[in-house]
Structures are given as C-alpha cells and as structure tokens.
C-alpha cells in the first residue's frame, strides 16, 4: 500500500492552532512541543508487514513538506528529516532554469541501498558539488577568472546534470529507466566524468562537452532493445577515448 500525505505542513499548522487554543506549552515557532513525536509516529507506521496468511506486504508513506519561503530549517521540515528514509528537495531555481525533474541533487538524499554502489555515486556527487561551487564563482569572476582544472570540473558537473539527472517526461524511452538500463548508462557517464582530458583551451573543452552532451541526450531517447542503443553507446565511448589521447 502507498500512502501519500499532502501536505504535512498544513497538518502541523492546524496542530499549532489547536495547541494554542488549548493553552498548551508551545515549542519552537509556537508549534506544540510534541510535534516531533507526532511526525515520527506517523512515518514509523511504514514498513514491511507479515500478513496472517503468511505472505509479506508493505506500507510506503510519502509525505510533502511545504515550508514557508522554502526554509528547510523550520521545525516541521527538521522533524520530518529525522525520521524519513529519503528526501527529495524541490528547487525553484532548477524549475526556472527548466531543468526537470526540478529536484535539487545536492539537497536531496536517500538512506536506501541504490542499484549503483554508494562509493561510485558519491564520487560523481562530489564532482557535481565542486562543479556547482565553480559555477557560483564564475558568476562573479567570469570564465576567465577560474583555472582550467576548475573549468573542467564545472563542465563535468554540467554534463552529469544534463544527461543523467534530467529527463524528458514526454518521451517514451526517457520518461522511465529500468534498473538494468540505468546501470549501463551510469557506467558510461562515469567513464566520461572520471576521464582526464588534456584540454588547454576552454573553448575546445566546451565544444567537446557540448557535443558529447547532445550525444548522450540522443542515446537517452533510444530504446534499449534496438541496435542504435549499442551503436550510440560505442560512439560516446570512442569520443571519450579519442579526447583523452
């Protein structure tokens, strides 16, 4: 069973009003002092269940939190983050930039085991985080104000964002990705991200990454069970190998 709660923030605000009328001792931001316990009791109902007939079922709870002004430090969000197993933080900045799904990859996290080894995921996540820092720096000092090494990290972060973290929900092949396809595609993205490229000119580096980004996007929209899927994968790997020489 899947239970979706939208929105737990409104529920907490109602609790705050009731608590005030009952003249209970208020907690942070006038929420009831037992707010954290109530939220924990709600989410802890999720889990695997052994049914009377001996079969196994499950209860999955997905709740949305809508903090005022997008402030993740307010009590409802913080109490929720202490008990949930995964968090998807929606980003207005990503939505405005038309990067969909608009889930912030640096704010979001999961405690569940991924189909990709955690060490490999964290390695690319570190590149993405550093690339984001360089991007913020470039908004101040410009492209000329960063080193070639930092610029390459920025380009790799943009590549990961464009070809792996974004998807076209209106395309049959790109709207949903099975686990086996995701593993194959992650391995190729990982190859592109971890390769050292001997570029000394930023324009040449940008041109290469623009070309390979488009090649990845075309590959993303290719059905798995077609010859074109393998052909485009091999073309990307060949382009990476050639650029690294």
TARASUL-V726694 format. One line per field, one symbol per residue. phi: phi as a letter, one per 30 degrees, with the letter a starting at -180 (. if undefined). burial: I if it has 24 or more other ideal C-beta (glycine too) atoms within 12 Angstrom, else O. A space follows every 50 residues. Layout:
BEGIN
phi: ???
burial: ???
END
This chain:
BEGIN
phi: .ccccbbdddddddddddddddhdddcdhidddcedddddddddddkdbc dddjdcbbbccbcccbddiiddcdedddddddcdcabccdbddddddhcc ddcddcddabcddddceddddddddddddddddddddddccidddcdddd dddddddddeddcbccacdccedcdbbddddddddddddddddcddcddc cddddddddddddddddddecceddbddddddddddddddddddd
burial: OOOOIOOIIOIIIOIIOOOOOOOOOOOOIOIIOOIIOIIOOIIOOIOOOO OOOOOOOOOOIOIOIIIOOOOIOIIIIIIIIOIIOOIOIIIOOIOOOOIO OIIIIIOOOOOOOOOIOOOOIOOIIOIIIIIIOIIOOIOOOOOOOIOIOI IIIIIIIIIIIIIIIIIOOOOOIIOOIOOOIOOIIIIIIIIIIOIOIOOO OIOOIOOIIOOIIOIIIOIIIIOIOOOOIOOIIOOIIOIIOOIOO
END
